[in-house]
């Protein structure tokens, strides 16, 4: 598996994401946001957490207009895989690769803690290492993680089994407790919690490991 991790000014989880990919057996290329193309042979693009461009204008909005995001969108449109975590999820909604938007937390405060996540589906390369209904502990660290979409979009996501993860105790006001969603072809995942921060026993937990291992296994088979 060849993973490209995009780096924006203000990214602070790019190294964490690269380490999690590498631990699952991937070759990782770090790609600067001003680059206009992805490296040859990339299987999956990782868009990391952080505060790209200082969260000015709207979280992820400036990053979504970086030159590299045109290549990321083209990669996704060709059927390539994309994982966006926290700020990366915000970028994916801003590019239109995923529906909805991430709003300010309902409590208007930054939240940094471990939360319970319910695995809503195992029918994706990201979640097939879990069983639907499993509850895992994954850290969150965000100020604008309140997922919002209209009633029709929420119903479509639920009806098409595209809600990947939901909160067991909603920390931010997200509609339908949504913590992560899949694209219609199930190859793009955006999630607010940080699985890369739960991929090493030395750093407090390993519940995120299964996501990266399942992803690597599926892409190697492909």
C-alpha positions as CSV (number, residue, x, y, z in Angstrom):
1,X,0.0,0.0,0.0
2,X,1.3,3.4,-0.9
3,X,-0.2,6.2,1.1
4,X,0.2,9.9,0.5
5,X,-0.3,12.2,3.5
6,X,-1.1,15.8,2.6
7,X,0.6,18.5,4.7
8,X,-1.0,22.0,5.1
9,X,0.3,25.0,7.1
10,X,-1.3,24.2,10.5
11,X,-1.4,20.5,10.1
12,X,-0.4,18.8,13.4
13,X,-1.4,15.2,13.0
14,X,0.4,14.5,9.7
15,X,3.3,12.7,11.3
16,X,0.9,10.7,13.5
17,X,-1.1,9.6,10.5
18,X,2.1,8.6,8.6
19,X,3.3,6.5,11.5
20,X,-0.1,4.7,11.7
21,X,0.1,3.9,8.0
22,X,3.7,2.8,8.2
23,X,2.9,0.5,11.2
24,X,0.2,-1.2,9.0
25,X,2.9,-1.8,6.3
26,X,2.4,1.1,4.0
27,X,4.9,3.1,2.1
28,X,4.2,6.8,2.9
29,X,4.9,9.9,0.9
30,X,4.4,13.3,2.6
31,X,2.9,15.8,0.1
32,X,3.0,19.5,0.5
33,X,-0.3,21.4,-0.2
34,X,1.2,23.5,-3.0
35,X,2.2,20.4,-5.0
36,X,0.0,20.0,-8.0
37,X,0.0,16.2,-8.3
38,X,0.2,13.1,-6.2
39,X,3.1,10.7,-6.4
40,X,2.8,7.9,-8.9
41,X,1.2,4.7,-7.6
42,X,-0.7,6.2,-4.6
43,X,-3.5,3.9,-3.3
44,X,-4.8,6.1,-0.6
45,X,-4.6,9.8,0.4
46,X,-4.6,10.7,4.0
47,X,-5.8,14.2,5.0
48,X,-4.7,14.8,8.6
49,X,-6.0,16.6,11.5
50,X,-4.8,20.0,12.7
51,X,-5.8,23.6,12.0
52,X,-5.0,24.1,8.3
53,X,-4.4,27.8,7.6
54,X,-5.3,28.6,11.2
55,X,-9.0,27.6,10.6
56,X,-9.5,31.1,9.1
57,X,-12.5,31.8,7.0
58,X,-14.1,28.4,7.7
59,X,-12.4,25.2,8.9
60,X,-10.9,23.4,5.9
61,X,-12.2,26.0,3.4
62,X,-8.8,27.4,2.4
63,X,-7.1,24.0,2.4
64,X,-9.8,22.7,0.1
65,X,-8.7,25.2,-2.5
66,X,-5.0,24.3,-2.3
67,X,-3.5,23.0,-5.6
68,X,-3.1,19.4,-4.3
69,X,-6.8,19.1,-3.5
70,X,-7.6,19.2,-7.2
71,X,-5.4,16.0,-7.6
72,X,-7.0,14.5,-4.5
73,X,-10.5,15.1,-6.0
74,X,-9.4,13.6,-9.3
75,X,-7.9,10.6,-7.4
76,X,-11.3,10.1,-5.6
77,X,-13.2,10.4,-8.8
78,X,-11.1,7.7,-10.4
79,X,-12.1,5.4,-7.5
80,X,-9.1,6.0,-5.3
81,X,-9.3,5.9,-1.6
82,X,-9.2,8.9,0.7
83,X,-9.2,9.1,4.5
84,X,-9.9,12.5,6.1
85,X,-9.4,12.8,9.9
86,X,-10.8,15.7,12.0
87,X,-9.6,18.8,10.0
88,X,-9.3,16.3,7.1
89,X,-13.0,15.5,7.4
90,X,-13.7,19.3,7.2
91,X,-11.6,19.5,4.1
92,X,-13.5,16.6,2.5
93,X,-16.8,18.4,3.1
94,X,-15.4,21.6,1.7
95,X,-14.2,19.9,-1.5
96,X,-17.6,18.3,-1.9
97,X,-16.2,14.8,-1.7
98,X,-18.5,14.2,1.3
99,X,-21.9,15.7,2.0
100,X,-22.7,18.0,5.0
101,X,-20.6,20.4,7.0
102,X,-18.8,20.5,10.3
103,X,-20.1,23.3,12.6
104,X,-18.9,24.8,15.9
105,X,-19.4,22.3,18.8
106,X,-22.7,22.8,20.5
107,X,-21.0,23.7,23.7
108,X,-18.9,26.3,21.9
109,X,-15.8,24.8,23.5
110,X,-12.8,22.9,22.2
111,X,-13.0,19.2,23.3
112,X,-10.0,16.9,23.8
113,X,-10.9,13.5,25.3
114,X,-11.4,9.8,24.5
115,X,-14.9,9.0,23.4
116,X,-16.9,5.8,22.7
117,X,-17.6,5.1,19.0
118,X,-20.1,2.6,17.8
119,X,-19.1,0.9,14.5
120,X,-22.2,1.3,12.4
121,X,-21.1,-0.8,9.4
122,X,-18.3,-3.3,8.7
123,X,-19.0,-3.0,4.9
124,X,-16.1,-0.8,3.9
125,X,-12.3,-1.3,3.7
126,X,-11.9,1.0,6.6
127,X,-14.3,-0.8,9.0
128,X,-14.1,-4.4,8.0
129,X,-11.7,-5.1,10.8
130,X,-14.6,-4.5,13.2
131,X,-18.0,-5.9,13.6
132,X,-21.0,-3.7,13.2
133,X,-22.1,-2.8,16.7
134,X,-18.6,-2.9,18.2
135,X,-17.9,0.0,20.6
136,X,-14.3,1.3,20.5
137,X,-12.5,4.1,22.3
138,X,-10.9,6.8,20.1
139,X,-9.7,10.3,21.0
140,X,-11.3,13.5,19.7
141,X,-9.7,16.9,19.6
142,X,-11.8,19.5,17.9
143,X,-13.7,22.8,18.2
144,X,-15.8,22.4,15.0
145,X,-16.9,18.8,15.0
146,X,-20.6,19.2,15.0
147,X,-21.7,17.3,11.9
148,X,-24.7,18.8,10.2
149,X,-26.7,17.9,7.1
150,X,-30.3,18.3,6.1
151,X,-32.9,15.6,6.8
152,X,-32.8,14.2,3.3
153,X,-29.0,13.8,3.4
154,X,-29.1,12.2,6.9
155,X,-31.8,9.8,5.8
156,X,-29.8,8.9,2.7
157,X,-26.6,8.3,4.6
158,X,-28.4,6.0,7.0
159,X,-30.5,4.3,4.3
160,X,-27.4,3.5,2.2
161,X,-25.4,2.3,5.3
162,X,-22.9,5.1,4.9
163,X,-22.6,6.1,8.5
164,X,-19.3,4.5,9.5
165,X,-19.2,5.6,13.2
166,X,-21.5,7.2,15.6
167,X,-20.9,8.6,19.1
168,X,-22.2,6.6,22.0
169,X,-22.4,9.8,24.0
170,X,-22.6,12.8,21.7
171,X,-19.9,15.3,22.7
172,X,-20.5,18.1,20.1
173,X,-24.1,18.1,19.0
174,X,-23.6,16.2,15.7
175,X,-26.9,15.3,14.0
176,X,-27.8,11.6,14.5
177,X,-24.7,11.3,16.7
178,X,-22.6,11.0,13.4
179,X,-18.9,10.8,13.9
180,X,-17.8,9.5,10.5
181,X,-19.4,8.9,7.0
182,X,-18.5,7.2,3.8
183,X,-18.9,8.4,0.2
184,X,-21.4,6.8,-2.1
185,X,-18.8,4.4,-3.5
186,X,-17.6,3.7,0.1
187,X,-14.0,4.6,-0.8
188,X,-13.8,8.0,0.9
189,X,-14.1,8.2,4.7
190,X,-14.3,11.3,6.8
191,X,-14.3,11.0,10.6
192,X,-13.8,13.5,13.4
193,X,-12.2,11.1,16.0
194,X,-8.5,10.3,15.6
195,X,-7.8,6.6,14.9
196,X,-4.1,7.3,14.4
197,X,-3.9,8.4,18.1
198,X,-5.2,5.0,19.1
199,X,-2.9,2.8,17.0
200,X,0.0,2.3,19.5
201,X,-0.3,0.7,22.9
202,X,2.5,3.0,24.2
203,X,0.3,6.0,23.5
204,X,-2.8,4.8,25.4
205,X,-4.8,2.6,23.2
206,X,-5.0,0.3,20.1
207,X,-8.6,0.5,19.1
208,X,-7.7,2.4,15.9
209,X,-5.2,-0.3,14.7
210,X,-7.9,-2.4,13.1
211,X,-8.8,0.5,10.7
212,X,-5.3,0.8,9.3
213,X,-4.7,-3.0,9.2
214,X,-8.0,-3.7,7.4
215,X,-7.2,-0.9,5.0
216,X,-3.8,-2.2,4.2
217,X,-5.0,-5.8,3.8
218,X,-7.8,-4.8,1.5
219,X,-5.6,-2.6,-0.7
220,X,-2.9,-5.3,-0.9
221,X,-5.5,-7.8,-2.1
222,X,-6.8,-5.3,-4.7
